[in-house]
Amino acid sequence: MLDSAVAAGAAPGGVMAVSFRGARYLYGTGRLALNDPVRPNGHSIYDLASLTKVVATTTLAMLAVSEGKLELDAPVQRYLPAFRGRGKELVTARHLLTHSSGLPADRPLWRLSPNPDSALRLVNATPLDTLPGARMVYSDIGAIVLGNVIEHIYGVRLDRLAARKIFRPLGMGSTGFRPPATLLPGVAATEYDTAWRKRIVRGEVHDEKAAWLGGVAGHAGLFGSAVDLLSFGEWVLGTLRRSGGQADEGNGPDRPTAGPPVRPEILGEFIRRQDVVPGSSRALGWDTPSPGNSAGTRLGSSSFGHTGFTGTSIWIDLERDLVIVLLTNRIHPTRNNPRIGPLRVAVANGVVSLLKVRPPVPQP
């Protein structure tokens, strides 16, 4: 399926990775860039785009709640006094995590501000479009604010905090913001940036807002590999298993206890559909299966996941003890490529169908 999708132009290359009951399966195909024939594998590094929101920012929020440093229903202004404007005293961290804060989806920071500091001031001064909780609008601006909240709580920049609290404890050696030059040969290329860089982007964040903010932001900027994301997903399943969670205790081996010290009941709350806005599929940071989204039609109702604009996705199915990761650079060399949507659905459905337990064939 992945070979066919790459041949049809869904992306120059990609990696699919599956963890099922503790066993891992990985497959890469295509190339890292149009002018680089190296075939991707489980250790190839991709711009994870909005997977940053869940792997880094949401996980750090879970840790802050676990440590008693963040209250989900407290005003954002308690932690970030610069977050000012009409109605903003009503915005909470729960609103930011469920994309129901009332903030707009996007702003072209690179055109509206001369430097990262002024861009952050612009983000925090952005007026609300609606009252908090009135509707769901998927908002990069809200995720940037949440990242800023976490930085203020800990007094540490987001990239250093995520490395210390998440990536190093989980052994995610190729995951981080602003990858060093030593890793660049293994990084997949993304888009020819027509906005302001005027070149193919490779080894630096594709998202223009994150790039303007120095490559570190709450909504985008994270790079990582399929192997690392499987480790992350397995940690999530293991944490839930320790509390009884929603995963079937008999489905797999004991998970390692190493990793971020998130309290299991808090992780359980974060992956639960919140219904802050009636009909919204959003959990806290995460999304849940809904008609037409990348979960497909066969993942369990307690599953949760997220996608990234560059062509990335992760879904975790608690009922099956299953992690599905798809990493591609579908925007290389242009974002005008809609073929990734059907591929995400086909991958999720195909994996689940292959994992069905079939009865043994009767012997003569």
Steps between C-alpha positions, in 0.01 A plus 500: 500500500776744595702412188196567282424831673856623450495389136174694455657819638356508852851581626861451389539245776362378827523266795224299662560363849276281714529380857255220576503331839862601541621372160621758249464508122661770283513566127648786301479578132582773248767760567583775751489772231450530128878547463591250773438131416564374854212271598332599829498261793385495862784730604447760224402837643191690391361843578215389728307828461189494722600176669698755704170594662450156654847343531659809657251768608210283617734258679668789681155628598420153640820513703418848629156380611654187658745719693229739618644789300208539256125493558305425184208726591700790641526818290795505264576848633599344835803350328549744213414858602590624149196315362269803501194621314125509511353172631839337551456480875257215422748292298637193678763239417216257426373742235845519340538122499157442343537781243199677649670811637347739247841579351529503119659211312803684367691826457792571261749592774790531257317783323355672807804514731871579460642238740405206726444709814258733327332199337429348843361833620278503192379145575413587859320817387297320231130574560243224537265429211236344726436441868697207646312172464267628228654304212795285400757667274825310454746770604876516464480830689345325799773234496769770493336661803493164681870449428565847641298410811713190558822697456384752760400226746840329486721795410662290226471520121274239343771311310723455804206408719370236256847349459551478876155378600387291199754410234802402710299292750340310209825457306362702207845586372401644161208710627529868578470854374761653268689181403880534509707496184619145572145370445421695183594226249222284646231772499230495232456817295177701509362785291645763277405796720338767288408720800836647592789248501479440123670158510445133577479453875694209645612457859315808622134527586266537205225689684558871441376612843723253682795600281441868578492412872848348472397141428350435843126541556205324658330418171789385275876464480554144620699250290510127564507145369246221479694289750492783753127552454439130561691538828279794589181311417613194695571720802145638478355149490724388785400795717132427449557131568650578841174663604278232352435759227283404211743254342442129536738378773549169319595648163872531537818497706564728794610844389816663635446747782763744369365816347329824593336471845146580383234376737293235316166653595609833355610335176160329493330839528710648220405228249128518583271690262415817691173624346588859592339582167213257435580272207875575500730198479776670697656354812764705686757566230410175327228422248269198509342298217225680313344463154746602232812544713828313471403229751309322226203283591648205689696636797338460842277770645756572774776568245669838475745656260613803304627604158767740374481725195825366354343154459538341843260323736481285811205298630488296820233235556469399864270207437750334266824612669585657164703798378491605132750759375514639147778745407523654155619824343190542284562877467833452320537695282152657529211492745255479210475124541175365651579128466605448863144501639384178333836337576470568873155342507613202290800439729289508818233272353753266341702452817191421708369256240833315493508472878168319523548170675389223266412149614749227414446312177360150579748226425389195297 
